Amino acid sequence: MLDLSLYTIFIIGLFIIGIAILLFVVANEYQSIRLARRFDAFSMRSYNEHEISFFDKFILKLNHFIKKITNVLKKSHVLSDYAKHYEKYIAYKDTKESMDYISLKFIIGFFFITLNILVVAFGIQNINPISFLLTFLIGFFFIDILLIIEFKKKKKEIEEDLLKAIIIMNNSFKSGKNIMQAISTVKNELEGPIADEFKKIYMDITYGLSLEVVFNRFYERVKLEDAKYIAASLTLLNKTGGNIVHVFATIEKSFFNKKKMYDELNSLTASSIFVFRILVSLPPVFTLIIFLLNPTYFHPLFQSPIGIVLLVLILLLYSLYIVVIKKVLEVKM
């Protein structure tokens, strides 16, 4: 444990640093406003000009701050290699770069540490270095959870729209268009993540990459077996030659049959999935009801070694049940 006086000096020092940063930001803002007012007398404003909101100003300031941190972190080769894992989350028109996600992770991590310091300052919790480390790690990986959820949603939308893209490309080939025109038609006709991915494909081909490399990059971004199948087909077509119209017609037919079978299997397992969700939700619901009726009912589980062992065993069996049933009901094509 740290000495109380040392701890007090630490908290006061952090408070002074925070006040200094706040005063610096306010002074900068005041200087900007003062200069803007001086130049207003010598400039003309548009009639339709409108002031941006406070939230937009905050986002602009945050993005500017993130860019400053990114410029510093770029000097690290380790962080640069780590940032490559986040390239798949960047949209076509997005101004972000992969290192910006690393900067944001550090910002959130230190924000969580600040919250922990406030908890300690109000006496809710004692000083614990392990607690600070865990708090930072939770904040550091918090954005990963959000990105994974968003990526799964994007991946599902791409999987559903990929057949539409193949149909459009096949019809474009039948009408005499080349591969660039077909890809351009897809990116213009479709919307959402699939259009964004085909914009990236179009840009890669424009830069001179081969179809094999381009669609392999597409597969690496979305991690879909259908994309891998397209990449393999184009690779074979590139090495052995052949009719691209016939190849895409085969791909279209294969994808259509696969989607049809997938939808049929989903309809057959829909009732079982519904029952599974009900059974999974029942234990937490009943536990909450019992706790509300009698808050001391579960105390023996936390007050004895046997109770803790039983609690851990219950949670393990419950988790195992969820994993096994999900694997059984999961439809894979």
C-alpha positions as CSV (number, residue, x, y, z in Angstrom):
1,M,0.0,0.0,0.0
2,L,1.2,3.5,-0.8
3,D,1.6,6.1,1.9
4,L,-1.5,8.3,2.2
5,S,0.5,11.6,1.8
6,L,2.1,10.2,-1.4
7,Y,-1.2,9.1,-2.7
8,T,-2.7,12.6,-2.0
9,I,0.2,14.3,-3.8
10,F,-0.4,11.9,-6.8
11,I,-4.1,12.8,-7.0
12,I,-3.4,16.5,-6.6
13,G,-0.7,16.3,-9.3
14,L,-3.1,14.6,-11.7
15,F,-5.8,17.2,-10.9
16,I,-3.3,20.0,-11.7
17,I,-2.2,18.4,-14.9
18,G,-5.9,18.0,-15.9
19,I,-6.6,21.7,-15.1
20,A,-3.5,22.7,-17.1
21,I,-4.6,20.8,-20.1
22,L,-8.1,22.2,-19.9
23,L,-6.8,25.8,-19.6
24,F,-4.5,25.1,-22.6
25,V,-7.4,23.9,-24.7
26,V,-9.6,26.9,-23.6
27,A,-6.8,29.4,-24.3
28,N,-6.3,27.9,-27.8
29,E,-10.0,28.1,-28.5
30,Y,-10.1,31.7,-27.2
31,Q,-7.2,32.6,-29.4
32,S,-8.9,31.0,-32.5
33,I,-12.2,32.8,-31.8
34,R,-10.3,36.2,-31.3
35,L,-8.4,35.8,-34.6
36,A,-11.6,34.8,-36.4
37,R,-13.4,37.9,-35.1
38,R,-10.5,40.1,-36.3
39,F,-10.7,38.6,-39.8
40,D,-14.5,38.8,-40.0
41,A,-14.4,42.5,-40.7
42,F,-12.3,41.9,-43.8
43,S,-14.1,38.8,-45.2
44,M,-17.4,37.9,-46.7
45,R,-19.6,35.1,-45.3
46,S,-21.8,32.9,-47.4
47,Y,-25.5,33.4,-46.9
48,N,-26.1,29.7,-46.3
49,E,-23.2,29.4,-43.9
50,H,-24.1,27.7,-40.6
51,E,-22.2,27.0,-37.4
52,I,-21.3,23.4,-36.7
53,S,-22.7,21.8,-33.6
54,F,-20.7,21.3,-30.4
55,F,-20.7,17.5,-31.0
56,D,-19.2,18.0,-34.5
57,K,-16.6,20.2,-33.0
58,F,-15.8,17.6,-30.4
59,I,-15.5,14.9,-33.1
60,L,-13.2,17.1,-35.2
61,K,-11.0,17.8,-32.2
62,L,-10.9,14.1,-31.3
63,N,-10.0,13.1,-34.9
64,H,-7.2,15.7,-34.9
65,F,-5.9,14.4,-31.6
66,I,-6.0,10.8,-32.9
67,K,-4.0,11.9,-36.0
68,K,-1.4,13.4,-33.7
69,I,-1.0,10.2,-31.7
70,T,-1.0,8.2,-35.0
71,N,2.0,10.2,-36.3
72,V,3.9,9.3,-33.1
73,L,2.9,5.6,-33.0
74,K,3.9,5.2,-36.7
75,K,7.5,5.3,-35.7
76,S,7.1,1.9,-33.9
77,H,7.5,-1.1,-36.3
78,V,5.8,-3.4,-33.8
79,L,2.7,-1.2,-33.7
80,S,2.7,-0.8,-37.4
81,D,2.7,-4.6,-37.9
82,Y,-0.1,-4.8,-35.3
83,A,-2.1,-2.2,-37.0
84,K,-2.3,-4.2,-40.3
85,H,-4.9,-6.5,-38.6
86,Y,-7.3,-3.5,-38.6
87,E,-7.1,-2.8,-42.4
88,K,-10.2,-4.9,-43.0
89,Y,-12.3,-2.6,-40.9
90,I,-11.5,0.5,-43.1
91,A,-14.2,1.5,-45.6
92,Y,-13.5,2.6,-49.1
93,K,-14.3,6.3,-48.5
94,D,-13.1,6.3,-44.9
95,T,-10.4,8.8,-44.1
96,K,-9.1,6.6,-41.3
97,E,-6.0,4.4,-41.4
98,S,-5.3,1.2,-39.5
99,M,-3.0,3.0,-37.1
100,D,-5.8,5.3,-36.1
101,Y,-7.5,2.3,-34.4
102,I,-4.4,1.7,-32.3
103,S,-4.4,5.4,-31.3
104,L,-8.0,5.1,-30.3
105,K,-7.4,1.9,-28.3
106,F,-4.7,3.8,-26.3
107,I,-7.0,6.7,-25.7
108,I,-9.8,4.5,-24.5
109,G,-7.4,2.5,-22.3
110,F,-6.1,5.7,-20.6
111,F,-9.7,6.9,-20.2
112,F,-10.6,3.7,-18.4
113,I,-7.6,4.3,-16.1
114,T,-8.8,7.8,-15.4
115,L,-12.2,6.4,-14.3
116,N,-10.3,3.9,-12.1
117,I,-8.4,6.8,-10.5
118,L,-11.6,8.6,-9.8
119,V,-13.0,5.5,-8.2
120,V,-9.9,5.3,-6.0
121,A,-10.1,9.0,-5.2
122,F,-13.6,8.7,-3.9
123,G,-12.6,5.9,-1.6
124,I,-14.7,3.2,-3.4
125,Q,-11.6,1.1,-4.1
126,N,-8.1,0.9,-2.7
127,I,-5.0,1.4,-4.9
128,N,-4.1,-1.8,-6.7
129,P,-1.7,-1.9,-9.6
130,I,-3.3,-5.0,-11.0
131,S,-6.7,-3.2,-11.0
132,F,-5.1,-0.4,-13.1
133,L,-3.6,-2.9,-15.5
134,L,-6.8,-4.8,-15.9
135,T,-8.7,-1.5,-16.4
136,F,-6.3,-0.4,-19.1
137,L,-6.6,-3.8,-20.9
138,I,-10.4,-3.7,-20.8
139,G,-10.4,-0.2,-22.3
140,F,-7.6,-1.1,-24.8
141,F,-9.6,-4.1,-26.2
142,F,-13.0,-2.6,-25.8
143,I,-13.0,-1.2,-29.4
144,D,-12.1,-4.7,-30.7
145,I,-15.4,-6.0,-29.4
146,L,-17.3,-3.3,-31.3
147,L,-15.3,-3.8,-34.4
148,I,-15.8,-7.6,-34.4
149,I,-19.6,-7.2,-34.0
150,E,-19.6,-4.6,-36.8
151,F,-17.4,-6.9,-39.0
152,K,-19.7,-9.9,-38.4
153,K,-22.7,-7.8,-39.5
154,K,-20.8,-6.6,-42.6
155,K,-19.7,-10.1,-43.4
156,K,-23.3,-11.4,-43.3
157,E,-24.5,-8.6,-45.6
158,I,-21.7,-9.4,-48.1
159,E,-22.5,-13.1,-48.0
160,E,-26.2,-12.3,-48.7
161,D,-25.4,-9.9,-51.6
162,L,-22.5,-11.8,-53.2
163,L,-24.9,-13.8,-55.4
164,K,-26.4,-10.5,-56.7
165,A,-22.9,-9.3,-57.6
166,I,-22.1,-12.5,-59.4
167,I,-25.4,-12.4,-61.4
168,I,-24.7,-8.7,-62.4
169,M,-21.2,-9.7,-63.5
170,N,-22.4,-12.7,-65.4
171,N,-25.1,-10.6,-67.2
172,S,-22.4,-7.9,-68.0
173,F,-20.2,-10.6,-69.6
174,K,-23.1,-11.9,-71.6
175,S,-23.7,-8.3,-72.9
176,G,-20.1,-8.0,-74.1
177,K,-18.6,-6.0,-71.3
178,N,-15.1,-6.7,-69.9
179,I,-14.1,-7.5,-66.4
180,M,-13.5,-3.8,-65.4
181,Q,-16.9,-2.8,-66.8
182,A,-18.6,-5.7,-65.0
183,I,-17.0,-4.8,-61.6
184,S,-17.9,-1.1,-62.2
185,T,-21.5,-2.1,-62.9
186,V,-21.6,-4.0,-59.6
187,K,-20.2,-1.1,-57.5
188,N,-22.6,1.3,-59.1
189,E,-25.7,-0.9,-59.0
190,L,-25.4,-2.4,-55.5
191,E,-25.3,-0.7,-52.1
192,G,-23.8,-1.4,-48.7
193,P,-20.7,-3.4,-47.8
194,I,-20.7,-5.4,-51.1
195,A,-20.5,-2.2,-53.2
196,D,-17.7,-0.9,-50.9
197,E,-15.7,-4.1,-51.5
198,F,-16.1,-4.0,-55.2
199,K,-14.9,-0.4,-55.2
200,K,-11.8,-1.7,-53.5
201,I,-11.5,-4.5,-56.2
202,Y,-11.9,-1.9,-59.0
203,M,-9.2,0.3,-57.4
204,D,-6.8,-2.7,-57.1
205,I,-7.3,-3.7,-60.7
206,T,-6.8,0.0,-61.7
207,Y,-3.4,-0.1,-59.9
208,G,-2.4,-3.0,-62.1
209,L,-3.0,-6.0,-59.9
210,S,-4.0,-9.3,-61.5
211,L,-7.5,-10.8,-61.0
212,E,-6.0,-13.6,-59.0
213,V,-4.4,-11.2,-56.5
214,V,-7.3,-8.9,-56.4
215,F,-9.9,-11.5,-55.4
216,N,-7.4,-13.2,-53.0
217,R,-7.2,-9.8,-51.3
218,F,-11.0,-9.7,-51.3
219,Y,-11.1,-13.1,-49.6
220,E,-8.5,-12.0,-47.0
221,R,-10.7,-9.0,-46.1
222,V,-14.1,-10.8,-45.8
223,K,-13.0,-14.4,-45.0
224,L,-15.9,-16.0,-46.9
225,E,-15.6,-19.4,-48.5
226,D,-17.6,-18.1,-51.5
227,A,-14.9,-15.4,-52.1
228,K,-12.2,-18.1,-51.9
229,Y,-14.1,-20.1,-54.5
230,I,-14.2,-17.1,-56.9
231,A,-10.5,-16.5,-56.3
232,A,-9.7,-20.1,-57.0
233,S,-11.8,-20.2,-60.2
234,L,-10.2,-17.0,-61.5
235,T,-6.7,-18.4,-60.7
236,L,-7.5,-21.5,-62.7
237,L,-8.9,-19.5,-65.5
238,N,-5.8,-17.3,-65.6
239,K,-3.5,-20.3,-65.7
240,T,-5.3,-22.6,-68.1
241,G,-7.4,-20.2,-70.1
242,G,-11.1,-20.5,-70.9
243,N,-14.4,-18.7,-71.3
244,I,-15.0,-16.2,-68.5
245,V,-18.7,-16.2,-69.3
246,H,-19.0,-19.9,-68.9
247,V,-16.9,-19.8,-65.6
248,F,-19.1,-17.1,-64.1
249,A,-22.3,-18.9,-65.2
250,T,-21.0,-22.0,-63.4
251,I,-20.2,-19.8,-60.3
252,E,-23.7,-18.2,-60.4
253,K,-25.4,-21.6,-60.6
254,S,-23.3,-23.0,-57.8
255,F,-24.0,-20.0,-55.6
256,F,-27.7,-20.1,-56.3
257,N,-28.0,-23.8,-55.4
258,K,-26.0,-23.3,-52.3
259,K,-28.1,-20.3,-51.1
260,K,-31.3,-22.3,-51.9
261,M,-30.1,-25.3,-49.8
262,Y,-28.9,-22.9,-47.0
263,D,-32.3,-21.2,-46.8
264,E,-34.0,-24.6,-46.7
265,L,-31.8,-25.8,-43.9
266,N,-32.3,-22.6,-42.0
267,S,-36.1,-23.0,-42.2
268,L,-35.9,-26.6,-41.0
269,T,-33.7,-25.6,-37.9
270,A,-35.6,-22.4,-37.1
271,S,-37.9,-24.0,-34.6
272,S,-35.0,-25.8,-32.9
273,I,-33.0,-22.5,-32.7
274,F,-36.0,-20.8,-31.1
275,V,-36.3,-23.5,-28.5
276,F,-32.6,-23.3,-27.8
277,R,-32.8,-19.6,-27.2
278,I,-35.7,-20.0,-24.8
279,L,-33.8,-22.7,-22.9
280,V,-30.6,-20.6,-22.7
281,S,-32.5,-17.6,-21.4
282,L,-34.5,-19.5,-18.7
283,P,-31.7,-20.0,-16.2
284,P,-30.6,-16.3,-16.0
285,V,-34.3,-15.2,-15.8
286,F,-35.1,-17.7,-13.0
287,T,-31.9,-16.7,-11.2
288,L,-32.8,-13.0,-11.4
289,I,-36.4,-13.7,-10.2
290,I,-35.1,-15.7,-7.2
291,F,-32.6,-13.0,-6.4
292,L,-35.3,-10.3,-6.4
293,L,-37.5,-12.4,-4.2
294,N,-34.8,-13.4,-1.8
295,P,-31.4,-11.6,-2.1
296,T,-29.7,-13.9,0.4
297,Y,-30.7,-17.1,-1.3
298,F,-27.4,-17.5,-3.2
299,H,-25.1,-16.3,-0.3
300,P,-24.0,-19.9,0.6
301,L,-22.5,-20.3,-2.9
302,F,-20.1,-17.4,-2.2
303,Q,-19.4,-18.0,1.5
304,S,-17.9,-21.6,1.3
305,P,-15.3,-23.3,-0.9
306,I,-17.8,-26.0,-1.9
307,G,-20.3,-23.3,-3.0
308,I,-17.7,-21.6,-5.1
309,V,-16.7,-24.9,-6.7
310,L,-20.4,-25.6,-7.4
311,L,-20.8,-22.2,-8.9
312,V,-17.9,-22.6,-11.2
313,L,-19.1,-26.0,-12.2
314,I,-22.6,-24.7,-13.0
315,L,-21.1,-21.9,-15.2
316,L,-18.9,-24.3,-17.0
317,L,-21.7,-26.8,-17.7
318,Y,-24.0,-23.9,-18.8
319,S,-21.3,-22.6,-21.2
320,L,-20.5,-26.1,-22.5
321,Y,-24.3,-26.6,-23.2
322,I,-24.4,-23.3,-25.2
323,V,-21.3,-24.2,-27.3
324,V,-22.3,-27.8,-28.0
325,I,-25.9,-27.0,-29.0
326,K,-24.8,-24.1,-31.1
327,K,-22.4,-26.3,-33.0
328,V,-25.1,-28.9,-33.5
329,L,-27.6,-26.4,-34.9
330,E,-25.2,-24.3,-36.9
331,V,-25.7,-24.5,-40.6
332,K,-22.5,-24.6,-42.6
333,M,-22.2,-24.7,-46.3
